Structure formats: structure tokens, C-alpha cells
């Protein structure tokens, strides 16, 4: 609960500082607990618990090293393809999600995976043919016993007029 309140406070402070910058035309700064932050610099919050630092910064944790671009406009009836490559030890598993729900193999949706060495997995997700229902928010999730990493992709269809 404290984390949510702190995040809400920080977001409010950033919104106020950006509004003040728009009015004044100067560089936006906000003051949070006695520190001055530039609007364009990210606010780094240190790990409060040493165990969480060990989890998130574990050298063997799953990490996505290559992934498709964030946004894709596709043509109806064509193929949509997303790519994801992750490393970690033990080798991570990759799960594909659409709008927060895990995707399973079916007639028009296929996933191909290739293990590379002991610590890397490549995964390609294909939808063929693409329909209007395929527009949405896709995620590639890599996880092993040490960490979870995700990349997101937004898709929408385009109408072709002749």
C-alpha cells in the first residue's frame, strides 16, 4: 500500500511539474522529499529489500535480449509475425499473451521455438491469416526460476482501399 501511495505521489509531482513547465516555458523540475528531479530524467527508486535486489539483478535471471518492434499495423488476411529471444540459466521458457491472456496453439496461431545452447531460446509467433480480432496488445514473457522479463507489442489492422 505504501508503494502505491509513493508511486501516486511521484506521478502527481511529475504531472504538476510538467504543467508548470508548460506555463513557464522553462525546464521542469519537481521536488520530492528534498531532492530536485529534472522532468526528463527517470526517477530511480532503490530496492527496499536486499532480497528483491538479488532477484531482479540475478545474473542467471531470464532476460529478453531481442524482440519485435513495439507497434505493428497489419493488413487483413496477411500474416502477423512477432519474434522474441531470451537468455538465462536455466534456459527460460517463453509464453505469448494477448490482452493479458495466454495464447495457445490453434489452426491460425502457431509458435515456433529454437533452443540455442544451454541458456538461450528463440521464439516466433505467427498469426495467419490475420483478422480484425487479432488487433490488440501482445506480450512475450520469458521466465525461469530467477526472474521474469516481458516485452509488449501493440497491433492494429489497416484497411487497404483500391
ZIUR-V164427 format. One record per backbone hydrogen bond with DSSP energy under -1.0 kcal/mol. CO is the residue of the C=O (numbers start at 0). NH is the residue of the N-H. If there is no record, write none. Layout:
{{CO,NH} {CO,NH}}
//
This chain:
{{0,4} {1,5} {2,6} {3,7} {4,8} {5,9} {6,10} {7,11} {8,12} {9,13} {10,14} {11,15} {12,16} {13,17} {14,18} {15,19} {16,20} {17,21} {18,22} {19,23} {20,24} {27,38} {29,36} {31,34} {34,31} {36,29} {37,40} {48,52} {49,53} {50,54} {51,55} {52,56} {57,60} {59,88} {62,86} {65,84} {69,153} {71,155} {73,157} {74,77} {77,129} {79,126} {81,124} {82,67} {83,122} {84,64} {84,65} {85,120} {86,62} {92,142} {94,140} {95,102} {96,138} {97,100} {100,97} {105,108} {107,127} {108,105} {109,125} {111,123} {113,121} {115,119} {118,87} {119,115} {120,85} {121,113} {122,83} {123,111} {124,81} {125,109} {126,79} {129,76} {130,133} {131,134} {135,154} {136,98} {137,152} {138,96} {139,150} {140,94} {141,148} {142,92} {146,143} {148,141} {150,139} {152,137} {153,71} {154,135} {155,73}}
//
